Amino acid sequence: MNAVETSQGTLDEVVARLRSAATDLTHVEVKAAAGGLPKDLWPTVSAFSNGGGGVIILGLDEASGFAPAPGFDARAIRDAVADAFRPRRASEGDGAITPRPLGTIDIGEIDGAPVVVVDVEELPVSQKPAFVTVQGKEGGTYERVGDGDRRMSSYGIFLLSSDATQPMIDAAPVKGATTADLDAEQIERFIARLRRRRPRSVADLSATADILRRHNVLAGDGETPTLAGLLALGRYPQQFLPQAMVTFAVYPGRTKEMLVGDTRMLDRRVVEGPIPAMVEDLVRAVLQNLRTRRVSHGVGAADEPEIPETALREAVTNALTHRDYSPWALGDQVRVEMYPDRVEVWSPGGIWGGRRVIDLYDGSSRSRNGVLAALLSDVPLLDRDEAVSENAGSGIPAMTGALGRAGLPAPKFLTSVTSLTVVLERHGLLNPETEKWLKAVGAATLDADLQRALVLVHRGYEVDDQVLRAQLAMDSNDARTILRVLADRGWLRFPRRVGEPYRPGPRLDRLDRELAQLPLFPKETAVRRISLDERVLASFDGDEELGVHEIAERTGTSANTLRPRLRVLVEEGALIATAPAQSRNRRYRIGDRA
């Protein structure tokens, strides 16, 4: 068993996945490095540092089926890589990557030959972007695309560089716009709502212009609408912001390129106006193209759309509220696209503020466009007094809950530095296709909640207890129990680091590879590799308490390798620590049995 543990699994498991795929992976890169440190190492370090982290294995030759590279000098390569990761004095200047990358460097062994394993951590948002020093920020900032590294666009670099500070573009005046471009009737309804619901915000004001200025509808001159004011209360914002609109298209096939006969699109519309109008018009257009089903409610029944209206409304509102409105992105619009199996809502600008996909489910509120988000929580919809949004972080939990109650998967978020896509599936989580997969991998007899969690992971969702809580309408303790049961049985792995999602386990990994390669689905026969987490949990005898060095001895690994895994296992409740993290008396015992 290879003792090197990486963020992507043990070294043996990582190499097995590489050989099975016959190519590099999104978070794993291999370089032969037989002739010395390769120059293309640093773009990969930059890409991993800018997004999600990853593992670089030096000393394997992809062209030879990931066999050890002849002539590889592991110690020399390790020392050369370590020089870029070490702290520097001010007088030394920058290393190969600016700012200094974070991660670990180790020597492992594959097929009896040494390799260097570089496990790169994603940089904190305040330190991005990471770039190849000699190429400069504009030419040397990279991102990971598939199994390769690509120079990041100027727009992407701008977003990374500004991600740690609150943008104020939505509070800026719109050149050429005047109060005549605002909708007088909507303004009257807006102010009336403020007087009812937030009387202190207008108590000392009587002039409309003063109220609008206080609430950032008008800029400081009291005459020019702000970008937020125009989008929320304008008569026709697209006169000044032509691409601040939504395009809607319905495709007959599962991709844009697929045609059914000569039909390329079944429906296409351009949705314009202020945000309240666009939300209503877009939701109406989607519902007109969705199928409905008859659902019983007690003594009565009603027709309900495949995707709940609440989920559609939240997805569209979020896209219009949180998209990037900077000059870099104002040439692009929000796009809503419907396919036979899903609806996608695409918006320019990735997730703002250093948040990850998994953080979106936690119910906290953080907005790229703080002024616009606050304004929309007071601006009423066109046909009722209800506000466009709540600005309370409730949108995604509400969306997830509505989908879960309809038997649908949670929304899936596909993100890059420069865009965010929300995917709403039209078919249930446990449908004939997924039931066939569950049977094939030997999970057909699992409890239904365990099956749903597995299917979410299988479909590419980032899953933690908060995702399951929202998806399966349960409390966090029950959700954690489900995840721990699946980890105990080898279906899932515990998170790489505290706060990250669970991952496919060795059992699911191997079976998925077999199913992809074989026409028939054989029963499980191979011996499953035991992960470090499993070795740690198996090292305890009953209710005994062990220190880190005792666990290291029993698992055949080092205390330094163990400590990050122990933090994760404590966070997930699999272990209980008896003292604070810095205490010399800190010991561990098994948590409540799942």
C-alpha positions in Angstrom: 0.0 0.0 0.0 1.5 3.4 -1.0 1.7 5.6 2.1 1.4 8.9 0.3 -2.0 10.5 0.8 -3.0 13.3 -1.5 -6.1 15.5 -1.7 -7.3 13.3 -4.6 -6.9 10.0 -2.7 -3.9 7.8 -2.1 -1.1 7.9 -4.7 -1.9 4.4 -5.8 -5.6 5.3 -6.3 -4.7 8.4 -8.3 -2.4 6.6 -10.6 -5.0 3.8 -11.1 -7.5 6.5 -12.2 -5.0 8.0 -14.6 -4.2 4.7 -16.2 -7.9 3.8 -16.5 -8.7 7.2 -18.1 -5.5 7.1 -20.2 -5.1 10.9 -19.8 -4.5 13.6 -17.3 -7.5 14.6 -15.1 -9.0 17.9 -14.2 -7.3 17.9 -10.8 -4.4 15.6 -11.6 -1.5 16.4 -13.9 1.5 14.1 -14.8 4.9 15.2 -16.2 7.8 13.0 -16.9 10.5 15.5 -15.8 13.3 13.1 -16.8 15.4 15.9 -18.3 14.9 18.2 -15.3 12.2 20.5 -14.1 9.7 21.1 -17.0 8.8 24.7 -17.9 5.1 23.7 -18.3 5.0 22.8 -14.5 4.4 26.4 -13.5 1.3 27.1 -15.6 -0.2 24.0 -13.9 0.7 25.3 -10.4 -0.9 28.6 -11.4 -4.1 26.9 -12.6 -4.4 24.7 -9.6 -3.7 27.7 -7.2 -6.4 29.8 -8.9 -9.2 27.1 -8.9 -9.8 24.1 -6.7 -6.2 22.9 -6.2 -4.8 19.7 -7.6 -2.1 17.1 -7.6 1.0 17.1 -9.9 2.9 13.8 -10.2 6.5 14.2 -11.6 8.3 11.2 -12.8 5.6 9.3 -14.8 5.5 9.2 -18.6 1.9 9.7 -19.9 3.1 8.5 -23.4 4.1 5.2 -21.8 0.9 4.5 -20.0 1.9 6.5 -16.9 4.9 4.2 -16.3 8.0 5.5 -14.4 10.1 7.8 -16.6 13.7 6.5 -17.0 16.4 8.8 -15.7 14.1 10.7 -13.3 16.0 12.3 -10.4 13.4 12.5 -7.6 15.5 14.3 -5.0 16.7 17.0 -7.4 13.2 17.6 -8.8 11.7 17.8 -5.3 14.3 20.3 -4.2 13.7 22.4 -7.3 9.9 22.5 -6.8 10.3 23.2 -3.1 12.2 26.4 -3.9 9.1 27.9 -5.5 6.9 27.0 -2.4 9.2 28.3 0.3 8.7 31.7 2.0 11.0 34.4 0.7 12.6 37.4 2.3 11.8 40.8 0.9 15.3 41.1 -0.5 15.0 37.9 -2.5 12.3 38.8 -5.0 9.5 36.5 -6.1 9.9 32.8 -6.9 8.6 31.0 -10.0 5.0 31.7 -9.0 3.6 35.0 -7.6 2.3 35.0 -4.9 4.0 32.0 -3.3 1.9 28.8 -3.9 0.6 26.7 -1.0 0.8 22.9 -0.8 2.9 19.9 0.1 5.8 18.2 -1.7 6.6 14.5 -1.1 8.4 11.6 -2.7 6.3 8.5 -3.3 6.8 5.2 -5.2 5.1 3.8 -8.2 6.0 0.4 -9.7 9.1 0.4 -7.5 10.4 3.8 -8.8 10.3 7.2 -7.0 8.0 10.0 -8.1 7.5 13.5 -6.7 4.0 14.4 -5.6 3.1 18.1 -5.5 -0.3 18.7 -3.8 -1.2 22.3 -4.7 -3.8 24.1 -2.5 -6.2 26.7 -3.9 -5.1 30.2 -2.8 -7.3 32.3 -0.5 -9.4 34.8 -2.5 -7.3 37.7 -1.2 -4.1 36.3 -2.8 -5.4 35.5 -6.3 -4.5 35.4 -9.0 -1.4 33.2 -9.0 0.7 33.7 -12.1 4.0 32.6 -13.6 6.3 35.3 -12.4 8.4 35.7 -15.6 5.3 36.0 -17.7 3.6 38.7 -15.6 0.0 38.7 -14.3 -1.6 39.4 -17.7 0.2 36.7 -19.6 1.0 34.2 -16.9 -2.3 33.6 -15.1 -3.7 30.2 -15.9 -6.9 28.3 -15.3 -7.7 24.6 -15.6 -9.9 23.5 -18.5 -10.5 19.8 -18.7 -7.1 18.1 -18.4 -5.1 21.1 -19.6 -3.9 24.6 -18.6 -5.2 27.7 -20.5 -4.2 31.3 -20.2 -6.9 33.1 -18.4 -8.7 35.9 -20.2 -8.2 39.6 -19.1 -11.8 39.5 -17.9 -11.1 36.4 -15.7 -8.0 38.1 -14.2 -10.1 41.2 -13.5 -12.6 39.1 -11.6 -10.0 37.2 -9.6 -8.2 40.5 -8.7 -11.4 42.2 -7.6 -13.0 39.3 -5.9 -12.0 40.3 -2.3 -13.5 43.8 -2.5 -17.1 44.8 -2.7 -17.9 46.1 -6.2 -19.8 49.4 -6.4 -20.7 49.4 -10.1 -24.4 49.1 -9.3 -24.3 52.4 -7.4 -22.7 54.3 -10.3 -24.8 56.8 -12.3 -25.9 55.7 -15.8 -24.6 58.3 -18.2 -27.5 60.0 -20.2 -30.3 58.6 -18.1 -32.7 61.0 -16.2 -35.6 60.6 -13.8 -37.8 60.6 -16.9 -36.4 57.1 -17.6 -37.8 55.7 -14.4 -41.3 54.2 -14.1 -43.4 56.7 -12.1 -46.1 54.2 -11.1 -43.5 51.7 -9.9 -41.8 54.4 -7.9 -45.0 55.3 -6.2 -45.6 51.6 -5.3 -42.0 51.3 -4.1 -42.3 54.3 -1.8 -45.7 53.2 -0.5 -44.2 49.8 0.3 -41.2 51.5 2.1 -43.6 53.6 4.2 -45.5 50.4 5.3 -42.6 48.1 5.8 -39.6 50.3 6.5 -41.0 53.6 7.8 -37.8 54.7 9.5 -36.0 54.8 6.2 -38.3 57.5 4.9 -39.7 59.1 8.1 -37.8 62.4 7.8 -38.2 62.7 4.0 -41.1 64.0 1.9 -39.6 64.7 -1.5 -39.5 61.8 -3.9 -36.0 62.7 -5.1 -34.7 62.6 -1.5 -36.2 59.2 -0.9 -34.8 57.8 -4.2 -31.4 59.2 -3.4 -31.3 57.7 0.1 -32.2 54.3 -1.4 -29.6 54.6 -4.2 -32.2 54.7 -7.0 -30.7 58.1 -7.8 -27.0 59.1 -7.6 -25.7 61.8 -5.4 -26.8 64.6 -7.8 -30.5 63.7 -7.1 -31.2 63.6 -10.9 -29.3 60.6 -12.5 -30.5 57.1 -12.0 -27.9 54.6 -10.7 -27.4 51.3 -12.5 -29.3 49.5 -9.8 -32.2 52.1 -9.9 -32.5 51.8 -13.6 -32.5 48.0 -13.6 -35.1 47.8 -10.7 -37.4 50.8 -11.5 -36.6 51.8 -15.1 -39.1 52.0 -17.9 -36.7 50.4 -20.4 -33.2 50.0 -19.0 -32.0 48.4 -22.3 -32.0 51.9 -23.9 -28.8 52.5 -21.9 -27.8 48.9 -21.2 -28.6 47.0 -24.4 -27.4 43.6 -23.1 -28.9 43.8 -19.6 -31.7 41.4 -20.8 -32.5 37.7 -21.0 -32.6 35.5 -24.1 -34.7 32.3 -23.9 -34.4 29.3 -26.2 -35.9 25.9 -26.3 -33.8 23.2 -28.0 -35.2 19.9 -29.3 -32.1 17.8 -28.5 -29.8 17.5 -25.4 -27.3 19.9 -26.9 -27.5 23.0 -29.0 -26.0 21.2 -31.9 -28.6 18.4 -32.1 -31.3 18.9 -34.6 -34.7 17.1 -34.8 -35.4 17.0 -38.5 -34.8 20.6 -39.6 -35.7 22.1 -36.3 -33.0 23.9 -34.5 -35.1 25.7 -31.9 -38.7 25.1 -30.7 -39.0 28.6 -29.2 -36.9 31.7 -28.9 -37.6 35.0 -27.2 -35.8 38.1 -26.0 -37.0 39.3 -22.6 -36.5 42.9 -21.8 -37.6 45.7 -19.4 -36.8 46.2 -15.7 -35.9 43.2 -13.6 -39.4 42.8 -12.1 -40.9 42.5 -15.6 -38.1 40.2 -16.9 -38.6 37.8 -14.0 -42.3 37.5 -14.6 -42.0 37.3 -18.4 -39.2 34.8 -18.3 -40.9 32.5 -15.8 -44.1 32.6 -17.9 -42.2 31.7 -21.1 -40.5 28.7 -19.4 -43.8 27.4 -17.9 -45.4 27.6 -21.3 -42.8 25.2 -22.6 -42.8 22.7 -19.7 -45.0 19.7 -19.4 -47.4 19.5 -16.5 -48.5 16.6 -14.3 -51.7 16.0 -12.3 -50.9 15.9 -8.6 -53.4 15.0 -5.9 -53.8 17.3 -2.9 -56.1 15.8 -0.3 -59.6 15.7 -1.9 -58.6 17.7 -4.9 -55.9 17.7 -7.6 -54.0 20.3 -9.6 -51.7 20.6 -12.6 -48.1 21.3 -11.7 -45.2 22.0 -14.0 -42.2 19.6 -14.2 -40.1 22.2 -12.5 -41.7 24.1 -9.6 -42.4 27.8 -10.4 -40.6 28.8 -7.2 -37.4 27.2 -8.4 -37.6 28.8 -11.8 -38.3 32.2 -10.3 -35.4 32.0 -7.8 -33.0 30.9 -10.5 -33.9 33.7 -12.8 -34.0 36.3 -10.0 -30.6 35.2 -8.7 -29.1 35.4 -12.2 -30.3 39.0 -12.8 -29.4 40.2 -9.3 -26.0 38.7 -8.9 -24.6 38.7 -12.5 -21.6 40.9 -13.3 -22.6 44.4 -14.5 -19.1 45.7 -14.9 -18.0 47.1 -18.3 -16.2 43.8 -18.9 -19.5 41.9 -18.9 -22.1 44.4 -20.1 -21.7 43.0 -23.6 -23.3 39.8 -22.5 -26.8 38.8 -21.3 -28.4 36.2 -19.1 -29.3 33.2 -21.1 -32.0 30.7 -20.2 -32.0 27.5 -22.3 -34.4 24.6 -22.1 -33.5 21.0 -23.2 -35.6 17.8 -23.0 -34.0 16.9 -19.7 -33.1 20.2 -18.0 -33.3 24.0 -17.9 -30.0 26.0 -17.7 -29.7 29.6 -16.5 -26.4 31.1 -17.5 -25.1 34.5 -16.2 -21.8 36.3 -16.7 -19.4 36.5 -13.7 -18.5 33.5 -11.5 -19.4 33.1 -7.8 -18.4 36.3 -6.1 -16.5 36.8 -2.9 -14.4 33.6 -2.7 -17.4 31.3 -2.1 -17.4 27.8 -3.5 -20.3 25.9 -5.0 -20.9 24.0 -1.8 -21.2 27.3 0.1 -24.2 28.4 -1.9 -26.5 26.0 -0.1 -25.8 27.3 3.4 -28.4 30.1 3.4 -26.0 33.0 4.0 -26.4 36.2 1.9 -23.5 37.7 0.0 -24.0 39.7 -3.2 -21.7 41.1 -5.8 -24.3 43.8 -6.4 -25.1 44.8 -2.9 -27.0 48.0 -3.8 -29.2 46.2 -6.4 -29.8 43.2 -4.1 -31.0 45.5 -1.3 -33.2 47.5 -3.7 -34.9 44.5 -5.1 -35.9 43.4 -1.6 -38.1 46.6 -1.5 -39.2 46.8 -5.2 -42.6 45.1 -5.7 -43.4 42.8 -8.6 -45.6 44.3 -11.2 -48.8 42.4 -10.3 -48.6 42.2 -6.5 -47.1 43.8 -3.5 -44.5 40.9 -3.0 -40.9 42.1 -3.4 -38.8 40.7 -6.2 -36.4 39.1 -3.8 -35.8 38.7 0.0 -32.0 39.5 0.1 -31.7 37.1 3.0 -29.8 34.2 1.5 -33.1 32.2 1.3 -33.2 32.0 -2.5 -31.1 28.8 -3.1 -32.5 27.0 0.0 -36.0 27.8 -1.2 -35.1 26.6 -4.7 -33.6 23.4 -3.4 -36.5 22.7 -1.1 -39.1 23.2 -3.9 -37.2 20.8 -6.1 -36.8 18.3 -3.3 -40.5 18.3 -2.6 -41.2 17.7 -6.2 -38.8 14.7 -6.2 -36.2 16.5 -8.3 -32.5 16.9 -7.6 -31.1 20.0 -6.1 -29.9 22.7 -8.5 -26.5 22.0 -9.9 -24.1 24.9 -10.2 -21.5 24.8 -13.0 -19.0 27.6 -12.4 -15.9 29.1 -13.9 -14.0 32.2 -13.2 -16.2 34.2 -15.7 -19.6 32.5 -15.6 -22.2 30.6 -13.5 -24.7 28.1 -14.8 -27.6 26.9 -12.7 -29.0 23.5 -14.0 -32.5 22.5 -13.0 -33.3 18.9 -14.0 -36.8 18.0 -15.4 -36.7 14.4 -14.2 -36.8 12.9 -10.7 -33.8 11.8 -8.7 -34.8 8.2 -8.6 -35.9 7.5 -12.1 -35.6 4.3 -14.3 -32.1 5.4 -15.5 -30.7 6.0 -12.0 -32.4 2.9 -10.6 -30.7 0.9 -13.3 -27.3 2.4 -12.3 -28.0 1.7 -8.6 -28.8 -1.9 -9.4 -25.6 -2.2 -11.5 -23.3 -0.9 -8.8 -24.9 -3.1 -6.1 -26.8 -0.3 -4.3 -30.3 -1.3 -5.1 -31.0 -2.6 -1.5 -29.7 0.6 0.2 -32.1 2.8 2.1 -33.8 5.3 -0.2 -32.0 8.3 1.4 -28.7 6.6 1.0 -29.5 6.0 -2.7 -30.5 9.6 -3.2 -27.2 10.8 -1.7 -25.3 8.4 -4.0 -27.1 9.5 -7.1 -26.3 13.1 -6.3 -22.6 12.3 -6.1 -22.9 10.1 -9.3 -24.4 13.0 -11.1 -21.6 15.3 -10.2 -23.1 17.3 -7.3 -20.8 18.6 -4.6 -22.5 17.0 -1.5 -22.2 17.8 2.2 -24.7 17.7 5.0 -26.2 21.1 4.0 -26.9 19.9 0.5 -28.6 16.7 1.8 -30.5 18.7 4.4 -32.1 20.9 1.8 -32.4 18.1 -0.8 -34.0 15.4 1.5 -35.8 17.7 4.0 -33.9 16.4 7.0 -31.9 17.9 9.8 -28.1 18.3 9.6 -27.4 15.4 12.1 -29.4 12.9 10.0 -27.7 14.2 6.8 -24.3 13.7 8.4 -25.3 10.2 9.5 -26.2 9.3 5.9 -22.8 10.6 4.6 -20.9 8.8 7.3 -22.7 5.5 6.6 -21.8 5.8 2.9 -18.2 6.7 3.9 -18.0 3.7 6.3 -19.1 1.4 3.6 -16.6 2.7 1.0 -19.2 4.4 -1.3 -17.9 7.9 -0.4 -14.8 9.4 0.9 -14.7 12.0 3.7 -13.9 15.5 2.5 -10.3 16.4 1.4 -10.3 19.3 3.9 -12.6 20.7 6.5 -15.6 22.4 4.8 -15.2 20.6 1.5 -17.7 18.1 0.0 -17.7 14.4 0.2 -16.2 12.6 -2.8 -16.8 9.3 -4.6 -15.3 6.5 -2.6 -13.0 3.7 -3.8 -16.0 1.4 -4.1 -18.0 3.8 -6.3 -14.9 4.9 -8.2 -14.0 1.4 -9.3 -17.5 0.3 -10.1 -18.1 3.4 -12.2 -15.0 2.7 -14.2 -16.1 -0.9 -14.7 -19.5 0.1 -15.8 -18.1 2.5 -18.3 -15.8 -0.2 -19.8 -17.8 -3.4 -19.7 -21.0 -4.4 -21.6 -22.2 -6.5 -18.6 -22.1 -5.5 -15.0 -20.2 -8.2 -13.0 -20.6 -8.5 -9.3 -17.9 -7.0 -7.1 -14.9 -9.4 -7.0 -11.8 -7.3 -6.6 -10.4 -6.4 -3.2 -11.1 -2.8 -2.4 -8.1 -0.6 -1.3 -8.3 0.7 2.2 -8.1 4.4 2.5 -6.2 6.3 5.2 -9.5 7.4 6.8 -10.7 3.8 7.0 -7.4 2.7 8.5 -7.7 5.4 11.1 -11.2 4.4 12.1 -10.3 0.7 12.1 -7.3 1.4 14.4 -9.6 2.0 17.4 -10.6 -0.9 19.7 -14.0 -0.2 21.1 -14.2 3.0 23.2 -10.4 3.5 23.7 -8.8 6.9 23.3 -5.6 7.2 21.2 -3.1 10.0 20.6 -1.9 11.1 17.2 1.4 9.1 17.5 -0.5 6.0 18.6 -2.8 6.3 15.6 0.2 6.9 13.3 1.9 3.7 14.6 -1.2 1.6 14.1 -1.9 3.0 10.6 1.7 2.9 9.4 1.9 6.6 8.5 3.3 9.8 9.9 1.8 12.1 12.4 2.1 15.0 10.0 0.2 13.1 7.3 -2.5 12.2 9.9 -3.2 15.6 11.4 -5.2 17.1 8.4 -7.2 13.9 8.1 -8.0 13.9 11.9 -9.3 17.5 11.6 -11.7 16.3 8.8 -12.8 13.2 10.7 -13.5 15.3 13.9 -15.4 17.9 11.9 -17.6 15.2 10.3 -18.3 13.6 13.6 -16.5 10.3 12.8 -14.0 11.0 15.6 -14.3 13.0 18.9 -11.4 15.0 20.2 -10.9 15.1 23.9 -9.1 18.4 24.1 -8.5 21.6 22.0 -6.4 21.4 18.9 -3.3 22.9 20.4 -3.4 20.8 23.6 -0.7 18.3 24.2 -3.3 16.1 25.9 -5.5 15.9 22.8 -6.6 12.4 22.2 -9.3 10.9 20.0 -12.1 8.3 20.2 -14.7 7.0 17.8 -17.8 9.2 17.4 -21.3 8.0 17.9 -21.7 5.0 15.6 -23.7 5.8 12.5 
